[in-house]
Amino acid sequence: MERRAILTEVGGIIRSELDDQPLEITEHTVIDGIDGWDSVAHVRIIVAIESRFSVRFEPDEYMDFQNVGELVDCLSKKLSEIGHERTLRPRAALRT
């Protein structure tokens, strides 16, 4: 899966979890700079990403992300390790 596609998916998850569809997400988006992205939202976002991409982050990984680019880097690495050709879970399945 290409990095741009990962960023697009992650951005959609972030907007959905923060209930902020107009929010612009780039690799340089600083996590602490987004209104509503507190520790509880962070866990919800990470769990949604794990579910969507069928991966698991270690706590020391997801606690260290400073920006969305770092999150995408880590996710991209995980996807390449497990074989990124796996099918993504449908977004509707994330809310059930």
Secondary structure, DSSP 8 states (H G I E B T S, - for coil): --HHHHHHHHHHHHHHHHT-TT----TT-BGGGSTT--HHHHHHHHHHHHHHHT----HHHHTT--BHHHHHHHHHHHHHHH-TTS----GGGGG-
